C-alpha cells in the first residue's frame, strides 16, 4: 500500500523586486566581506594590546564568511519544491 503526502499549502509569492546586483551575481557576494575584513585588519593593526584582538577576530570571521559565501545556493535540493 502506498501512502503519499499532498502539499496543499499556498506557495509563497515570488518577490516583486529583483535582488540587488551584489546578491544576484554570486561572484560579487564575498567582496563586501573581504572589504570588511581588510578594514578590520587595519583597525586591529592600529590598536595596541588586548583591545586589538576584538577587530582581529572579527576580521577573521568576515574572511571565513566571505569564503563560505561562494557555496551559498549550491546545496543541492534544499530549494526544491513539489
VMD Tcl script that draws the C-alpha trace (Angstrom):
set ca {
  {0.00 0.00 0.00}
  {1.32 3.47 -0.93}
  {0.71 6.40 1.36}
  {1.67 9.78 -0.07}
  {1.54 13.33 1.13}
  {-0.10 16.02 -0.99}
  {1.10 19.51 -0.17}
  {-1.96 21.80 -0.22}
  {-0.31 24.83 1.33}
  {-0.22 28.01 -0.71}
  {3.18 28.74 -2.21}
  {4.80 31.99 -1.08}
  {4.56 34.70 -3.73}
  {7.58 35.44 -5.84}
  {9.42 38.60 -4.85}
  {8.27 41.58 -6.89}
  {11.60 43.39 -6.84}
  {14.72 41.72 -8.21}
  {17.60 41.04 -5.88}
  {20.32 43.68 -5.71}
  {23.25 43.15 -8.05}
  {25.67 42.15 -5.28}
  {23.30 39.36 -4.22}
  {22.27 38.33 -7.72}
  {25.76 37.65 -9.07}
  {27.49 35.00 -6.94}
  {30.96 36.35 -7.71}
  {30.10 39.69 -6.06}
  {28.78 38.22 -2.79}
  {32.07 37.84 -0.92}
  {33.64 41.17 -1.81}
  {31.80 43.15 0.83}
  {33.09 40.69 3.43}
  {36.63 40.95 2.08}
  {36.45 44.75 2.34}
  {35.13 44.49 5.91}
  {37.93 42.04 6.76}
  {40.60 44.35 5.37}
  {39.20 47.33 7.27}
  {39.06 45.34 10.49}
  {42.64 44.11 9.98}
  {43.75 47.74 9.61}
  {41.88 48.72 12.77}
  {43.43 45.78 14.64}
  {46.86 46.87 13.46}
  {46.33 50.42 14.72}
  {45.22 49.33 18.19}
  {47.66 48.10 20.81}
  {47.30 45.45 23.45}
  {44.29 43.27 24.18}
  {41.67 45.51 22.51}
  {43.26 44.75 19.14}
  {42.07 41.15 19.42}
  {38.41 42.14 19.02}
  {38.72 43.54 15.46}
  {41.28 40.85 14.65}
  {38.86 38.02 15.41}
  {36.03 39.91 13.70}
  {38.23 40.25 10.59}
  {38.99 36.53 10.61}
  {35.25 35.83 10.90}
  {34.49 38.15 7.96}
  {37.16 36.44 5.89}
  {35.74 32.97 6.53}
  {32.20 34.21 5.91}
  {33.39 35.50 2.52}
  {34.86 32.12 1.68}
  {31.68 30.26 2.64}
  {29.50 32.67 0.64}
  {30.84 31.05 -2.55}
  {28.85 27.95 -1.60}
  {25.55 29.76 -0.94}
  {22.84 28.29 -3.13}
  {24.87 25.26 -4.16}
  {23.36 22.94 -1.59}
  {21.51 20.52 -3.80}
  {17.78 20.08 -3.40}
  {17.15 22.43 -0.47}
  {15.36 24.85 -2.81}
  {13.34 22.09 -4.47}
  {9.57 22.27 -4.05}
  {6.99 19.92 -5.43}
}
mol new
graphics top color blue
foreach p $ca { graphics top sphere $p radius 0.5 }
foreach p [lrange $ca 0 end-1] q [lrange $ca 1 end] { graphics top cylinder $p $q radius 0.2 }
display resetview
